Amino acid sequence: MRVLVLGGTHHVGRAAVETALGRGDTVTTVTRGVSGTAVAGAEARYADRRDPAALAGVLGTDTWDLVLDTWSSEPVAVRTAARLLADRVERYAYVSSRSVYTWPPAPGADESAPVVEADAGAGGGASESAESYAAAKRGGELAVLETFGPERSLLARAGLVLGPYEVVGRLPWWLDRIAAGGRVPAPGPADRPLQYVDGRDLVAWMLTGVTGTYNAVSRPGHTTIGALLDACLAATGSGAELVPVTPEQVEEAGVSGWTDLPIWVPPTGELAGLHDADTSAAAAAGLRCRPVEETVTDTWAWLRREGTPTPPSGRGGDPGLTPEQEAALLEAAGPR
């Protein structure tokens, strides 16, 4: 299969290129060529896709079977690409986000949940807030649909994406912190369910040619926060001590879920739905998620090879506890 990846050097894009090449596909990438890691074996083309003429120039008159687009900024860039490729690509697979749903996400909601208002032709530069990110992703969805229609498009509303090449830094923060040793606050309860997708599983599914709109993450409870942190201990070989802290102690210490304590969210409140989407449609369409231990081990191996990346501006805040927050949580947990 001939695959075009718009963005192919960071996180999901890089995983897509590696996965497609591993399947024997012919892969072309279009990036600015100023950051990330190019994957050997792909044909790399360079253009700033905010410049329609530059994008048209590097696309030329070539055809592909599928385009996989990871864009997260102004929707007009997705509209431009879709229009340029309308008659030259069979299917358009867009990496969207569960952020497109109105806030807060309702526990158990499926793809019919209400979404934010957005404009497929909106410009205005990179999205640096949660609200603008949501509107950018929804606008990107609309841009794909207006040109390719639902029969030729895939809107993969990913939730939490983990695995090698994760640039937001949630799982890397836990791995680095646990590897450093000492007493580490472990938010509970330990059996608190988690819902995420390994970026490699996401793109392997997207490359199958499936079409439609899906919550593209694991089933709720694919793993738990306790199992994930235990996997971090095992992967790093650390002698760190995981110190249980309750949701009540987290709140009393003035610490947030998701950002201060990456990945974890409390079982109640507006964040609770982040790990409780209905993903039955994606599972029925073939999405499969590997064990958490494999995701964690492979992420740690990547960090040791390439180092911890600097998260891009505006994506996910600044994940992780400050020393002061960590001390407050450990004090709340009590003595050894």
TAKAZI-V977840 format. One line per field, one symbol per residue. psi: psi as a letter, one per 30 degrees, with the letter a starting at -180 (. if undefined). burial: b if it has 24 or more other ideal C-beta (glycine too) atoms within 12 Angstrom, else e. Layout:
# TAKAZI-V977840
psi->???
burial->???
This chain:
# TAKAZI-V977840
psi->kjkkjjkgfkceeeeeeeeeeffglkkkkjlfgflajkkkfkjkkkljffjeeeeeefebglllekkjkgkgbkffeeeeeeeffeggkekjjkjakfffkkklkkkgkafflkllklkfgkagaljfleeeeeeeeeeeeeeeefeflffglkjjikbkjalkgjfegeeeeeeeeeffaakkkjkalfgjklklkkeeeeeeeeffgklakkjilllkgealeeeeeeeeeeefglglkjjkkleeeeeffgklledeikekllflaffeffghljgeeeefggkkklkeeeeeeeeeeeeeeflklkklkgjgbiklkleeeeeeeeeefll.
burial->bbbbbbbbbbbbbbbbbbbbbeeebebbbbbbeeebbbbeebbbbbbebeeeeebeebbeeeebbbbbbbbbbbbbbbbbbbbbbbebbbbbbbbbbbbbbeeebebebbbebebbebebebeeeebeebebbbbbbbbbbbbbbbbbeeebbbbbbbbbbbbbbbbbbbbbbbbbbbbeeebbbbbbeeebbbbbbbbbbbbbbbbbbbbbbbbbbbbbebbbbbbbbbbbbebbebebebbbbbbebbbebebbbbbbbbbbbbbeeebbbbbbbbbebbbeeebebbebeebbbbbbebbeeeebbeeeeebbbebbbeeebbeebbebbeee
